[in-house]
Amino acid sequence: MVGASAVDGDYLPTLKPVNSLTKWETVVLGCKLVGVTGGRDKVVALSAVDFLTREVLKHSLVEPPAPVIEWRIDITGMAPGTMSAAEAQNATLRSWYAARAKLCEHVGEDTIMVGFALNYALRALRVVHTRVVHLAVVTAEAALCGKKRNLLQNGRSICCAKT
């Protein structure tokens, strides 16, 4: 299970999508995280792409719940002005909770989620999901030429690292 933490509450397992909505089979998930007061990372952008077709399924900016003290512009590409302009145009999701709800409209328990820093994205959205491909682990396997023992040790330390 990726995304869970014993420290935070309000985690939600991915649900079965609403029957009337299209279910995505394999999704590349990316979230941009910023540092807010209180020392936590919070999601300010959510992107979901169909792994097979490369179609952008969702791309939304997400309002941070507290003042941002670390925008990480070189990583996130987000700046205070970007968020302010999106908020002024009412073009943001109001919270991480709304971002999670949008994602879970189409992502269900059978969906395979793919991502590089997937553990951080799922933690920020407070989602617990069991069908994941963590690209850091896959990349490590390729770099280590299939040395599985080291891969498992490296993968566990990457996927289970506390932030």
C-alpha positions as CSV (number, residue, x, y, z in Angstrom):
1,M,0.0,0.0,0.0
2,V,1.4,3.3,-1.0
3,G,0.3,6.6,0.5
4,A,-0.6,5.7,4.0
5,S,1.0,7.2,7.1
6,A,0.3,6.4,10.7
7,V,0.6,10.1,11.6
8,D,-2.1,11.6,9.4
9,G,-5.8,10.7,9.5
10,D,-8.4,11.2,6.9
11,Y,-6.9,8.7,4.4
12,L,-9.3,7.2,1.9
13,P,-8.8,4.0,-0.2
14,T,-9.5,4.5,-3.8
15,L,-13.1,3.7,-4.5
16,K,-15.0,2.1,-7.3
17,P,-15.7,4.9,-9.8
18,V,-19.3,6.1,-10.2
19,N,-20.9,3.8,-12.8
20,S,-21.8,6.6,-15.2
21,L,-18.2,7.9,-15.4
22,T,-15.4,6.4,-17.5
23,K,-12.9,4.4,-15.5
24,W,-9.3,4.9,-16.3
25,E,-7.2,1.7,-16.4
26,T,-3.6,3.0,-16.1
27,V,-2.9,6.5,-15.0
28,V,0.3,8.5,-14.7
29,L,-0.2,10.7,-11.6
30,G,1.8,13.8,-10.8
31,C,1.4,16.3,-8.1
32,K,3.3,19.5,-7.4
33,L,3.9,20.1,-3.7
34,V,4.8,23.2,-1.9
35,G,5.8,23.8,1.7
36,V,3.2,25.6,3.9
37,T,3.2,27.0,7.4
38,G,3.2,24.2,9.9
39,G,6.0,22.4,8.0
40,R,3.8,20.2,5.8
41,D,3.9,19.6,2.0
42,K,0.6,20.4,0.3
43,V,-0.5,19.8,-3.3
44,V,-0.9,22.8,-5.6
45,A,-1.2,21.0,-8.9
46,L,-2.7,17.7,-9.9
47,S,-2.1,16.0,-13.3
48,A,-3.4,12.7,-14.5
49,V,-2.4,11.3,-17.9
50,D,-3.6,8.1,-19.6
51,F,-0.5,5.9,-19.7
52,L,-1.4,4.2,-23.0
53,T,-2.8,7.1,-25.0
54,R,-1.0,10.0,-23.4
55,E,-4.2,11.9,-23.2
56,V,-4.3,14.5,-20.4
57,L,-7.2,13.3,-18.2
58,K,-7.1,16.0,-15.5
59,H,-4.9,19.0,-14.9
60,S,-5.9,21.3,-12.1
61,L,-4.3,23.8,-9.8
62,V,-5.2,23.3,-6.2
63,E,-5.4,26.1,-3.6
64,P,-3.0,25.6,-0.7
65,P,-4.8,25.4,2.7
66,A,-2.3,27.7,4.4
67,P,0.2,30.4,3.5
68,V,3.0,29.0,1.3
69,I,6.5,29.5,2.7
70,E,8.3,27.4,0.1
71,W,7.1,27.5,-3.5
72,R,10.0,25.4,-4.9
73,I,9.6,27.2,-8.2
74,D,12.5,25.3,-9.8
75,I,10.6,22.0,-9.2
76,T,7.0,23.0,-9.3
77,G,7.0,25.8,-11.8
78,M,4.5,27.5,-9.5
79,A,4.8,31.0,-8.2
80,P,2.6,33.1,-6.0
81,G,1.4,35.1,-9.1
82,T,0.4,31.9,-11.0
83,M,-1.8,30.8,-8.1
84,S,-3.2,34.2,-7.5
85,A,-4.2,34.6,-11.2
86,A,-5.8,31.2,-11.3
87,E,-7.7,31.9,-8.1
88,A,-8.9,35.2,-9.5
89,Q,-10.3,33.4,-12.6
90,N,-11.9,30.8,-10.3
91,A,-9.8,28.2,-12.1
92,T,-8.6,26.2,-9.1
93,L,-9.8,23.3,-7.0
94,R,-10.5,24.7,-3.5
95,S,-8.5,22.1,-1.5
96,W,-6.5,18.8,-1.6
97,Y,-9.8,17.2,-0.6
98,A,-11.5,18.5,-3.8
99,A,-8.4,17.3,-5.8
100,R,-8.7,13.8,-4.3
101,A,-12.5,13.7,-5.1
102,K,-11.8,14.7,-8.7
103,L,-9.2,12.0,-9.1
104,C,-11.4,9.3,-7.4
105,E,-14.2,10.1,-9.8
106,H,-12.4,8.0,-12.4
107,V,-9.6,6.1,-10.5
108,G,-10.8,3.0,-8.8
109,E,-9.3,0.1,-6.9
110,D,-8.4,-1.7,-10.2
111,T,-6.7,1.3,-11.7
112,I,-2.9,1.0,-12.0
113,M,-1.2,4.3,-10.9
114,V,2.2,5.1,-12.3
115,G,4.5,7.9,-11.1
116,F,7.9,8.9,-10.1
117,A,7.3,10.4,-6.6
118,L,4.0,8.6,-6.3
119,N,4.3,8.1,-2.5
120,Y,4.5,11.8,-2.0
121,A,1.6,12.5,-4.4
122,L,-0.6,9.9,-2.7
123,R,0.4,11.1,0.8
124,A,-0.5,14.7,-0.1
125,L,-3.9,13.6,-1.5
126,R,-4.3,11.2,1.5
127,V,-5.1,8.3,-0.8
128,V,-4.2,4.7,-0.1
129,H,-3.8,2.6,-3.3
130,T,-2.4,-0.9,-3.8
131,R,-1.9,-1.1,-7.6
132,V,1.1,1.2,-8.2
133,V,4.2,1.3,-10.4
134,H,6.8,3.5,-8.7
135,L,9.1,4.7,-11.5
136,A,12.0,5.3,-9.1
137,V,12.0,1.5,-8.3
138,V,11.7,0.6,-12.0
139,T,14.5,3.0,-12.9
140,A,16.6,1.6,-10.1
141,E,16.1,-1.9,-11.5
142,A,17.3,-0.8,-14.9
143,A,20.3,1.0,-13.4
144,L,21.2,-1.9,-11.2
145,C,21.0,-4.4,-14.1
146,G,18.4,-6.5,-12.4
147,K,20.1,-6.8,-9.0
148,K,16.8,-7.5,-7.2
149,R,18.1,-7.6,-3.7
150,N,19.5,-4.1,-3.8
151,L,16.5,-2.9,-5.8
152,L,14.1,-4.1,-3.1
153,Q,16.1,-2.4,-0.4
154,N,16.4,0.8,-2.4
155,G,12.7,0.6,-3.4
156,R,11.5,0.2,0.2
157,S,13.6,3.1,1.4
158,I,12.3,5.3,-1.4
159,C,8.6,4.3,-1.1
160,C,8.5,4.2,2.7
161,A,10.5,7.3,3.4
162,K,9.0,9.7,5.9
163,T,8.8,13.3,4.8
